[in-house]
Amino acid sequence: MKIIVTGSLGNISKPLTEELLSKGHEVTVISSNAERTSDIETLGAKAAIGTMENVDFLTETFRGADVVYAMEAINHGVFFNHEIDFIQANIQIAKNYKEAIEKSGVKNIIHLSSIGAHMEKGNGILAFHYEVEKILNELPEDVSIKFMRPVGFYYNMYAFIPTIQSQNAIIQNYGGDEKEPWVSPLDIASVIAEEIEKPFNGREIRYIASEEISPNEIAKTLGEAIGKPDLKWLEIPDEDLLNNLTNAGMNPKTAKGFVEMNAARKGGILYDDYFKNRPVLGRIKVKDFAKDFAKAYQNS
């Protein structure tokens, strides 16, 4: 099949591209960075250099494809840009995707959505996923869409490193012994590759998770990996976390969204629909990720 992969050679898109190529598919990888061309071609894929803001570029790249894997790939550096509204920027990309899909005539879409996309409000920064799914669902009925809803990514835990170094603790506005789902990008890539080869039938949703584990268990696992077996996960009030994030320079609106998202984890509100549609867990566990975490910690 001819498959378009967005997200350049990111944490999901690179292993996805490699798996699709190994199965004999023709893959085109979209990247905004021309310097990635060589790396993409070395894998055996075709590079399409352009941006998600350019509808004409997207339309021409999508044209003739059997499947498009679409994700909103905004660099996390914008979290600290006070001029960019992160949620609205992602919503605009979704509108661009919708227009390009209609104009190109592609009929099979796999979209990287997220846990929390079932919630119209109360999900903080994840609110854009609800809006994006709504926009894509406006496409004609003959366009089949598989919405992939991964849970929290393991690599988001790298953000714990500064407070571990400075205060010898993981500090968030949620915590405790209640298990919640986390996921490896490698497991996400495997699921997407699997779904690409399965029939497309209208609109479908699939959650993706690797392990269900509590904050306290995460602290123990990461602590052991970095030589701090007594590492603790400390829960602080929402207001304190908001102050910490804004003092670090994060866009105030984005910081508020992060705090609200984390608050929705407490009591499982964020995971209501996930547990109603619980997936088979992937192969990569936090103990596996902890090896990479330890390397990042030692090199930071």
MARLO-718237 format. One record per residue (C-alpha): residue number from 1; residue in one letter; x, y, z. Coordinates in nm, 3 decimals. Example, Ala and Ser with C-alpha at 12.3 -4.5 7.8 and 13.67 -1.06 7.14 Angstrom:
BEGIN
[rec 1 a [1.230 -0.450 0.780]]
[rec 2 s [1.367 -0.106 0.714]]
This chain:
BEGIN
[rec 1 m [0.000 0.000 0.000]]
[rec 2 k [0.096 0.363 -0.045]]
[rec 3 i [0.104 0.517 0.302]]
[rec 4 i [0.163 0.876 0.415]]
[rec 5 v [0.320 0.923 0.758]]
[rec 6 t [0.315 1.264 0.930]]
[rec 7 g [0.534 1.353 1.226]]
[rec 8 s [0.870 1.334 1.048]]
[rec 9 l [1.103 1.086 1.223]]
[rec 10 g [0.961 1.142 1.569]]
[rec 11 n [0.916 0.901 1.859]]
[rec 12 i [0.619 0.730 1.692]]
[rec 13 s [0.663 0.806 1.324]]
[rec 14 k [1.016 0.666 1.290]]
[rec 15 p [0.943 0.317 1.429]]
[rec 16 l [0.611 0.319 1.243]]
[rec 17 t [0.788 0.398 0.917]]
[rec 18 e [1.045 0.126 0.979]]
[rec 19 e [0.776 -0.134 1.049]]
[rec 20 l [0.569 -0.039 0.745]]
[rec 21 l [0.874 -0.054 0.519]]
[rec 22 s [0.968 -0.394 0.659]]
[rec 23 k [0.623 -0.516 0.553]]
[rec 24 g [0.678 -0.398 0.197]]
[rec 25 h [0.465 -0.083 0.196]]
[rec 26 e [0.552 0.232 0.002]]
[rec 27 v [0.593 0.505 0.263]]
[rec 28 t [0.615 0.882 0.226]]
[rec 29 v [0.719 1.071 0.539]]
[rec 30 i [0.613 1.433 0.579]]
[rec 31 s [0.867 1.657 0.752]]
[rec 32 s [0.900 2.034 0.780]]
[rec 33 n [1.277 1.996 0.809]]
[rec 34 a [1.461 1.953 0.478]]
[rec 35 e [1.765 1.828 0.671]]
[rec 36 r [1.565 1.513 0.753]]
[rec 37 t [1.546 1.416 0.385]]
[rec 38 s [1.861 1.205 0.392]]
[rec 39 d [1.759 1.022 0.710]]
[rec 40 i [1.414 0.948 0.569]]
[rec 41 e [1.553 0.821 0.239]]
[rec 42 t [1.814 0.610 0.418]]
[rec 43 l [1.530 0.420 0.581]]
[rec 44 g [1.388 0.349 0.236]]
[rec 45 a [1.099 0.596 0.250]]
[rec 46 k [1.026 0.900 0.036]]
[rec 47 a [1.054 1.245 0.193]]
[rec 48 a [0.788 1.511 0.143]]
[rec 49 i [0.914 1.842 0.278]]
[rec 50 g [0.645 2.091 0.378]]
[rec 51 t [0.430 2.206 0.667]]
[rec 52 m [0.095 2.114 0.819]]
[rec 53 e [-0.005 2.476 0.771]]
[rec 54 n [0.015 2.439 0.389]]
[rec 55 v [-0.310 2.283 0.268]]
[rec 56 d [-0.197 2.267 -0.096]]
[rec 57 f [0.117 2.077 0.004]]
[rec 58 l [-0.084 1.835 0.218]]
[rec 59 t [-0.338 1.783 -0.060]]
[rec 60 e [-0.076 1.694 -0.321]]
[rec 61 t [0.109 1.468 -0.080]]
[rec 62 f [-0.209 1.285 0.023]]
[rec 63 r [-0.331 1.239 -0.334]]
[rec 64 g [-0.329 0.874 -0.443]]
[rec 65 a [-0.250 0.738 -0.096]]
[rec 66 d [-0.420 0.427 0.036]]
[rec 67 v [-0.383 0.538 0.398]]
[rec 68 v [-0.280 0.861 0.571]]
[rec 69 y [-0.148 0.856 0.928]]
[rec 70 a [-0.220 1.207 1.061]]
[rec 71 m [-0.097 1.364 1.381]]
[rec 72 e [-0.068 1.721 1.506]]
[rec 73 a [0.309 1.749 1.540]]
[rec 74 i [0.370 2.082 1.711]]
[rec 75 n [0.708 2.108 1.883]]
[rec 76 h [0.675 2.107 2.262]]
[rec 77 g [0.896 2.413 2.270]]
[rec 78 v [0.585 2.618 2.200]]
[rec 79 f [0.470 2.546 2.557]]
[rec 80 f [0.701 2.830 2.658]]
[rec 81 n [0.603 3.060 2.372]]
[rec 82 h [0.364 3.323 2.508]]
[rec 83 e [0.257 3.422 2.156]]
[rec 84 i [0.113 3.084 2.055]]
[rec 85 d [-0.217 2.935 2.170]]
[rec 86 f [-0.124 2.565 2.173]]
[rec 87 i [-0.482 2.438 2.158]]
[rec 88 q [-0.591 2.669 1.876]]
[rec 89 a [-0.277 2.592 1.675]]
[rec 90 n [-0.358 2.221 1.686]]
[rec 91 i [-0.721 2.282 1.595]]
[rec 92 q [-0.608 2.477 1.288]]
[rec 93 i [-0.390 2.185 1.178]]
[rec 94 a [-0.693 1.956 1.206]]
[rec 95 k [-0.889 2.192 0.981]]
[rec 96 n [-0.602 2.181 0.732]]
[rec 97 y [-0.603 1.802 0.741]]
[rec 98 k [-0.978 1.794 0.684]]
[rec 99 e [-0.954 2.022 0.381]]
[rec 100 a [-0.660 1.829 0.235]]
[rec 101 i [-0.834 1.495 0.285]]
[rec 102 e [-1.144 1.621 0.105]]
[rec 103 k [-0.946 1.771 -0.183]]
[rec 104 s [-0.710 1.474 -0.226]]
[rec 105 g [-0.980 1.209 -0.222]]
[rec 106 v [-0.800 0.983 0.025]]
[rec 107 k [-1.048 0.752 0.198]]
[rec 108 n [-0.861 0.584 0.485]]
[rec 109 i [-0.727 0.787 0.776]]
[rec 110 i [-0.555 0.686 1.098]]
[rec 111 h [-0.548 0.978 1.337]]
[rec 112 l [-0.334 1.004 1.649]]
[rec 113 s [-0.576 1.130 1.911]]
[rec 114 s [-0.542 1.087 2.287]]
[rec 115 i [-0.685 0.977 2.616]]
[rec 116 g [-0.933 1.246 2.720]]
[rec 117 a [-1.063 1.302 2.367]]
[rec 118 h [-1.406 1.186 2.485]]
[rec 119 m [-1.429 1.489 2.717]]
[rec 120 e [-1.554 1.824 2.594]]
[rec 121 k [-1.421 1.998 2.904]]
[rec 122 g [-1.235 1.926 3.225]]
[rec 123 n [-0.943 1.767 3.038]]
[rec 124 g [-0.714 2.069 3.027]]
[rec 125 i [-0.460 2.080 2.748]]
[rec 126 l [-0.611 1.762 2.599]]
[rec 127 a [-0.920 1.960 2.500]]
[rec 128 f [-0.787 2.005 2.148]]
[rec 129 h [-0.814 1.630 2.087]]
[rec 130 y [-1.188 1.646 2.147]]
[rec 131 e [-1.213 1.934 1.900]]
[rec 132 v [-0.991 1.764 1.643]]
[rec 133 e [-1.195 1.443 1.649]]
[rec 134 k [-1.509 1.652 1.607]]
[rec 135 i [-1.360 1.831 1.304]]
[rec 136 l [-1.246 1.510 1.136]]
[rec 137 n [-1.583 1.348 1.203]]
[rec 138 e [-1.733 1.616 0.977]]
[rec 139 l [-1.567 1.446 0.679]]
[rec 140 p [-1.798 1.261 0.436]]
[rec 141 e [-1.916 0.918 0.545]]
[rec 142 d [-1.712 0.745 0.274]]
[rec 143 v [-1.394 0.854 0.454]]
[rec 144 s [-1.307 0.592 0.715]]
[rec 145 i [-1.120 0.709 1.023]]
[rec 146 k [-0.951 0.513 1.298]]
[rec 147 f [-0.895 0.733 1.603]]
[rec 148 m [-0.600 0.606 1.806]]
[rec 149 r [-0.619 0.716 2.169]]
[rec 150 p [-0.289 0.650 2.348]]
[rec 151 v [-0.256 0.730 2.717]]
[rec 152 g [0.028 0.925 2.881]]
[rec 153 f [0.363 0.871 2.707]]
[rec 154 y [0.653 0.730 2.907]]
[rec 155 y [0.885 0.996 2.770]]
[rec 156 n [0.678 1.264 2.942]]
[rec 157 m [0.844 1.136 3.259]]
[rec 158 y [1.168 1.301 3.149]]
[rec 159 a [1.007 1.621 3.279]]
[rec 160 f [1.049 1.475 3.631]]
[rec 161 i [1.429 1.500 3.612]]
[rec 162 p [1.473 1.865 3.724]]
[rec 163 t [1.284 1.822 4.053]]
[rec 164 i [1.448 1.488 4.121]]
[rec 165 q [1.784 1.663 4.087]]
[rec 166 s [1.690 1.971 4.286]]
[rec 167 q [1.450 1.831 4.546]]
[rec 168 n [1.507 1.456 4.534]]
[rec 169 a [1.141 1.396 4.451]]
[rec 170 i [0.887 1.376 4.171]]
[rec 171 i [0.647 1.665 4.230]]
[rec 172 q [0.303 1.679 4.064]]
[rec 173 n [-0.053 1.775 4.154]]
[rec 174 y [-0.160 1.410 4.153]]
[rec 175 g [-0.009 1.095 4.300]]
[rec 176 g [-0.075 0.800 4.529]]
[rec 177 d [-0.139 0.430 4.478]]
[rec 178 e [-0.418 0.443 4.219]]
[rec 179 k [-0.302 0.276 3.900]]
[rec 180 e [-0.325 0.464 3.572]]
[rec 181 p [-0.224 0.370 3.218]]
[rec 182 w [0.099 0.475 3.046]]
[rec 183 v [0.234 0.388 2.702]]
[rec 184 s [0.554 0.350 2.503]]
[rec 185 p [0.571 0.518 2.158]]
[rec 186 l [0.700 0.186 2.027]]
[rec 187 d [0.378 0.013 2.131]]
[rec 188 i [0.179 0.295 1.971]]
[rec 189 a [0.369 0.249 1.645]]
[rec 190 s [0.303 -0.126 1.650]]
[rec 191 v [-0.070 -0.078 1.702]]
[rec 192 i [-0.093 0.180 1.423]]
[rec 193 a [0.097 -0.050 1.185]]
[rec 194 e [-0.145 -0.328 1.276]]
[rec 195 e [-0.449 -0.107 1.218]]
[rec 196 i [-0.319 0.012 0.880]]
[rec 197 e [-0.333 -0.345 0.752]]
[rec 198 k [-0.678 -0.419 0.894]]
[rec 199 p [-1.002 -0.325 0.710]]
[rec 200 f [-1.133 0.030 0.751]]
[rec 201 n [-1.501 0.048 0.841]]
[rec 202 g [-1.648 0.391 0.910]]
[rec 203 r [-1.537 0.553 1.235]]
[rec 204 e [-1.353 0.351 1.499]]
[rec 205 i [-1.172 0.422 1.827]]
[rec 206 r [-0.890 0.223 1.984]]
[rec 207 y [-0.710 0.298 2.308]]
[rec 208 i [-0.340 0.215 2.338]]
[rec 209 a [-0.154 0.144 2.664]]
[rec 210 s [0.155 -0.046 2.773]]
[rec 211 e [0.114 -0.070 3.150]]
[rec 212 e [-0.118 0.032 3.432]]
[rec 213 i [0.092 0.152 3.724]]
[rec 214 s [0.056 0.393 4.016]]
[rec 215 p [0.259 0.710 4.074]]
[rec 216 n [0.420 0.558 4.382]]
[rec 217 e [0.521 0.250 4.183]]
[rec 218 i [0.669 0.473 3.912]]
[rec 219 a [0.876 0.659 4.173]]
[rec 220 k [1.007 0.329 4.307]]
[rec 221 t [1.094 0.194 3.960]]
[rec 222 l [1.263 0.512 3.837]]
[rec 223 g [1.436 0.562 4.171]]
[rec 224 e [1.591 0.217 4.161]]
[rec 225 a [1.707 0.278 3.802]]
[rec 226 i [1.892 0.601 3.893]]
[rec 227 g [2.034 0.483 4.223]]
[rec 228 k [1.778 0.659 4.443]]
[rec 229 p [1.572 0.370 4.586]]
[rec 230 d [1.401 0.604 4.835]]
[rec 231 l [1.273 0.842 4.564]]
[rec 232 k [0.925 0.970 4.654]]
[rec 233 w [0.636 1.106 4.450]]
[rec 234 l [0.500 1.414 4.624]]
[rec 235 e [0.153 1.552 4.553]]
[rec 236 i [0.114 1.929 4.579]]
[rec 237 p [-0.192 2.156 4.540]]
[rec 238 d [-0.298 2.260 4.189]]
[rec 239 e [-0.213 2.623 4.260]]
[rec 240 d [0.142 2.535 4.364]]
[rec 241 l [0.207 2.340 4.044]]
[rec 242 l [0.061 2.623 3.836]]
[rec 243 n [0.297 2.867 4.005]]
[rec 244 n [0.592 2.634 3.946]]
[rec 245 l [0.515 2.605 3.574]]
[rec 246 t [0.455 2.975 3.515]]
[rec 247 n [0.765 3.067 3.714]]
[rec 248 a [0.960 2.833 3.485]]
[rec 249 g [0.838 3.041 3.191]]
[rec 250 m [0.555 2.830 3.055]]
[rec 251 n [0.273 3.007 2.869]]
[rec 252 p [0.017 3.073 3.149]]
[rec 253 k [-0.274 2.933 2.947]]
[rec 254 t [-0.076 2.620 2.862]]
[rec 255 a [0.033 2.581 3.225]]
[rec 256 k [-0.328 2.603 3.339]]
[rec 257 g [-0.415 2.334 3.086]]
[rec 258 f [-0.147 2.102 3.223]]
[rec 259 v [-0.267 2.149 3.579]]
[rec 260 e [-0.628 2.079 3.481]]
[rec 261 m [-0.526 1.770 3.283]]
[rec 262 n [-0.336 1.630 3.580]]
[rec 263 a [-0.623 1.710 3.815]]
[rec 264 a [-0.852 1.500 3.591]]
[rec 265 r [-0.628 1.201 3.660]]
[rec 266 k [-0.728 1.204 4.025]]
[rec 267 g [-1.028 0.982 4.082]]
[rec 268 g [-0.997 0.848 3.728]]
[rec 269 i [-1.219 1.103 3.553]]
[rec 270 l [-0.976 1.119 3.263]]
[rec 271 y [-0.985 0.742 3.227]]
[rec 272 d [-1.360 0.671 3.241]]
[rec 273 d [-1.391 0.584 2.873]]
[rec 274 y [-1.055 0.406 2.866]]
[rec 275 f [-1.164 0.158 3.132]]
[rec 276 k [-1.491 0.099 2.947]]
[rec 277 n [-1.286 0.012 2.637]]
[rec 278 r [-0.975 -0.130 2.799]]
[rec 279 p [-0.714 -0.246 2.546]]
[rec 280 v [-0.473 -0.536 2.558]]
[rec 281 l [-0.158 -0.391 2.711]]
[rec 282 g [0.159 -0.357 2.504]]
[rec 283 r [0.494 -0.524 2.560]]
[rec 284 i [0.709 -0.236 2.689]]
[rec 285 k [0.681 -0.166 3.061]]
[rec 286 v [0.798 0.118 3.285]]
[rec 287 k [1.086 -0.102 3.403]]
[rec 288 d [1.205 -0.115 3.041]]
[rec 289 f [1.169 0.262 2.996]]
[rec 290 a [1.353 0.320 3.326]]
[rec 291 k [1.680 0.217 3.155]]
[rec 292 d [1.644 0.506 2.907]]
[rec 293 f [1.533 0.735 3.189]]
[rec 294 a [1.849 0.652 3.385]]
[rec 295 k [2.069 0.738 3.088]]
[rec 296 a [1.890 1.072 3.039]]
[rec 297 y [1.917 1.144 3.412]]
[rec 298 q [2.290 1.073 3.419]]
[rec 299 n [2.349 1.290 3.112]]
[rec 300 s [2.139 1.584 3.228]]
